[in-house]
Amino acid sequence: MNSIFLRIYGGMLGVLVLVGVLGVVSLHLVNLVRADQHRERLAQGTFSLMADNLAPQNEVERKRALLIWERLLGVPLDLQPMTALTLDGGQRARLYRDLVVVEKTGPHAARVLRRVGREDLLLVAEVKQVSEQLARATLYLIADELVRYPVTEQQRRLAEIRQSKGFGFDIGLQRLERVGLDDDQRKRVEEGDTVMALGKDGDSIRVFAGLPGSPWVLEIGPLYQLNLYPPQLLILIAFLGLCLIGLVVYLLVRQLERRVSGLEVAATRIAQGSLDTRVPAGDADSVGRLAAAFNGMAEHLQRSLSMQRELVRAVSHELRTPVARLRFGLEMLESASTEQARAKHLAGMDGDIQDLDRLVDEMLTYARLEQGAPALKFQAVDLDALLDRVIAELAPLRPGIRVLRGDCQGLPGEGAWVEAEPRYLHRAVQNLVGNAMRHAETQVRLSYQVGQQRCRIDVEDDGPGIPEGVWDRIFTPFTRLDDSRTRASGGHGLGLSIVRRIIYWHGGRALVGHSEGLGGACFSLHWPRQQAPD
C-alpha cells in the first residue's frame, strides 16, 4: 500500500514540475502577446490617420505626403499592393477591419501595415525603433487636421478623430496655463516647438504642441512603456502556485490514503474471520463506490459462508438417515435366517444406496448453480416437446397420478419456441413435476404461456397445497413443510432450490401459489423469452 502512494506522490511531483514548466512557457507567451498588442495600440491611431489621408489623394499627392511623413517619422514609408506581401488569414482580417498589423522584424524593429481606404493597397513602414519622432509625427498630423477647423470646432473634431482612428493613448486640447509645464517648456510650446515631459507618476511621458492661431495646446499621453512580467515574478508566482497545488494534492491524497487504509484494515479483519466488518461508504466518489462494492462483496461472502455452513449441517443430517438404515440393514442381514429375508434386506439397502446417490447428485447440481454463473448455452427450446418429454419420463413412476397437459398458449405463427438452456430447463420442470407428483392425490397439470417478451410454465397439483406463510422460504435448501411425509415420498429438500437457481441464471423467477383449477399448489417459472447476448 505504501509503495502505491509513493508512486502517487512521485507522479504528483512530476505533475508539479510540468505545471511549473508550463507556467514559464505561458508567461513568455503572454509577454509576447502583450508586446504585440502594445505596439499595435501605439501605431493604430497614427497610421490610420495617415492611411485615411492618403485615400482621397492621387498618386502625385501621395508621393509628396509620404516624403513629408518620412522626414517627420524618420522611417521609410511605401505603398505596396496587398498581394505583394505574405499575410496569414488573421492579418488579412485585421487589415480589412481597418486595423494595423505590426510584424516584429528585430529586437526593437517592426514592420507596420495599414490598408489605404477601400483599396487593396497597404501603407508599409519599416520602424527601426519607436522613438519620440512617432509622437511628434502624430502631433503634426493631428494639428494639420485641426487647423482646418474654427477654434470652436476643434474640440469636437478631435473627439471624432480620437474615436474613429482608434488611438491607443489619450489625446486632448488644454489651455496652456493648465498643462502643468515650467516656464521654459511653455515658452518652447508658444514658439511652436514640441515639448516632452514626464508624467506625474514618473513612468510615463506626455507630449505637447501648440496649435497656430489657437489658444489650445495639443496634448498626447500619458504614454507608458510596456513592462514585461519579470522572471522573478514568474518564479515567485510559480513557486506559490506549486506550493498551493502541492498542499491541495497532499491533502487529497492523504485523505485518499486514509480511506484506502480503512479498506485494507477491513479486508484484513474479514480475512481473520470477522465477516461482519464493514467500511463507511457515504461519498459518491470512486473510493466511495469502491467501499460500497467492498461492503457488497463482504455481505455476499458472509451470506455464502453462512449458507455453506447451513448446507454442511443439513447434508450431515440428510446423510445420517440412509447411513443408519444401511447399518441396520447390515446387522439384520447377518441375522437373517432365510433367503427371502436376506433378499428383503438387500433390496432395502439398495434403495438406501439409490437414495444416497440421488442426494449426492442434487447436492452437486445445487453447488454448481450456487457458486457462480454456470456455462449456459442458450438455444431455441420447444415447450410442447419439453412438457411431453417430462410427462413421458415421470408419469409411469406413479401410475395412480395422472400427469396431463393444461391450457397452453403460444404465439400465433411462432408456436412455443423460447430461448433457454435445454438441459437445465428440463431439470427444473422435472423437479417441479416430481415434487407435485409426490404431494398430489390424483392429478398433476402442466401448462405454459408464451408472450412477445416473457414466457411462463405452470405446474399444478390437487394435493393439500402450501400455506401462504411459508411461500417465501419454500425454495430454501432442505426446507420441509412436513418432514415425515417428505421423507416418505423420497424428497431431500434440494429440488426446489435447484429450480430457483436455474431460473435465476435464466434471468427469471420461481414463484409458488394456490392452484385455482385443482385446489393444491401451483409452481410457476417466469423468464425472458429471448436471452440477452453475453
Buried (B, 14 or more C-beta within 10 A) or exposed (E): EEEEBEEBBEEBEEBBEEBBEEBEEEBBEEBEEBBBEBBBBBBBBBBBBBBBBBEEBEEEEBEEBBEEBBEBBBBEBEBEEBEEBEBEEEBBEBBEEBBBBBBEEEEEBBBBBBBBEEEEBBBBBEBEEBEEBBBBBBBBBBBEBBEEBEBEEBEEBBEEBBEEBBBBBEBBBBEBEEBEBEEEBBEBBEEEEBBBBEEEEEEBBBBBBBBEEBEBBBBBBBBBEEEBEEEEEBBEEBEEBBEEBBEEBEEEBEEBBEBBEBBEEBBEBBEEEEBEBBBEBEEEEEBBEBBBEBBEEBEEEBEEEEEEEEBEEBBEEBBEBBEEBBEBBEEBBEEBEEEEEBEBBEEBBEBBEEBBEBBEEBBEBBEBBBEEEBEBEBEEBBBBEBBEBBBEBBBEEBEEBBBEEBEBEBBEEEEBBBBBBBEBBBBBBBBBBBBBBBBBEEBBBBBBBBEEEBBBBBBBBBBBBBEEEEBEEBBBBBBEBEEEEBBEBEBBBBBBBBBBBBBBBBEBEBBBBBBEBBBBBBBBBBBBBEBEEE
